[in-house]
Structure formats: structure tokens, C-alpha cells
């Protein structure tokens, strides 16, 4: 019988545009790679269909322009110390991005 262990940590989300690059990679790829290299578990990237950010420019998916620079979010569920490590890596690399962080409880269901 599997027993799930509820952990308390942080839901860390970064926001940028799909074409944003850092160190030669898409920022989303760079963030995922940093998390992977430091053993921080998984992350996911989600694309918006429309949105605007701190500069007030509206980006939206158009039928004839599907490759537009759409807003994306990169999410991680991490322990507090892991979230702080990732944020420090981002700060040290001088990445230009917006992030949100809020408390989260999480567990793995099923076989693990």
C-alpha cells in the first residue's frame, strides 16, 4: 500500500514572454534546466492565449499569427529552501522576469 506524504512548500511561478531568452536559451528552458541541474524536482511551462505585462503591451494569439510572443508561466512546486535556491540562481544570473510565490501543500499520488 502506498502512503502519500503531504509536504509544505512554495508554488513558485515565473512570468515572461515565450520568446524571452537568457544565456542563449529560451528563458523557460533555462529555468527548467537550472532546476533539473540542482535536483529541484519538476517544473512546467504554460502558454497563455492573451495577456499583457508590466510594459502594457497586449499580446494575443491570432489565427494567422500563432507564433506571436505570447505570455507564458513557468511553475514549480518546491520546498521553501529549494525555492530560495532557484530564486538566488535567477538573481545571480541577472534574469529579467516577474515571479510570484505562495504557500503550497503537495504530495505524489500513486506509485512513486
N, C-alpha and C positions, 0 to 999 in steps of 0.2 A: 504494500500500500504506500503510495506517495504522499508525503506530507509537505504542504506548501509552507514556506517561511515568509511571512509578511515583513518587508523591510521598509524603513522610513528613510526618505532621502529627498531628492530635488528633481523636479521636472524642469530641465534647462532647455530653453528654446532660443535659437538664433534666427534672426530675420535678415534677409538680404534679397538681391535680385538674382535670377537664375544665371546670368552671365558674369556675376561678380567673381573676380579672380584674386588669388593670393598665392604668391610664390610659384607662379606658372600653372597652378591648378584652379579649377573652379573652387570657390570658397566652400561649397558643400562637400566636395571631395576632400579638400584639405582638412576640414573639421572631422569628417569621418575617419580619415587616415590618422590624424592625431589621436583620436580616441582609441582606435584599434592598436596603434603602436604603444600606447600607455596602458593597455589592458583595461580600458574603461567600459567594456561591455558594448552594447549595440546602440545604434543611432538610426534615425530615419529622416528622409527628406520628402517634403510635401510641396507641391506646386499649387499656387492659387490661380484662379481664373481671372481675378481682377484685384487691384489694390493700389494704394499709394502710401508713401512713406514720409519720412521727415522732411524731404525736399518738396513735397506736394505734387509730384508728377504722377498722374494716373497711368497705370499700366494695366492693360486688359487683353484677354485673348480674343483675337479676331479670326473669323473664318479663313481669310486669305493670309493671315499673318501669325500662324501658330508658333513661330519661333521667336516671338517677342520676348523682351527681357522681363519676364513675369516675376512677381514676388514669390519667394519660397521661404519655408521654415525648416530648420534642421533641429530635430528633437532628440533629447537623451533623457533617460531615467537613470539617475546616478545617486550614489551615496554622497552626503554633503562634502566629504573630503575629496571625492573624485570630481565633483562639480567645481570645487575651488581650484583643483589642479588644472582642469581644462580651461577655466577662465583665465588662469595665470598664463598658460601657454598662449592663449589668444592675445592677452595683453602684451606679453613679451614679444610676440610676432608683429605687433602694431597693426592688427587686423581692424578694418573699419566695418563694424557690424553693430546691430542692435540686438540685445538679448533680454529675455525675461526669465525669471527664476521663481519658482514657488514650491511649497512643500508638497510631497507626494508619498503615497504608500503604494508599494508594488510587490508582486510575487509572481513566480512562474508556476503555471498550472500544468498538470500532466506529467509526462516522463521528462526528466532532466538529468 
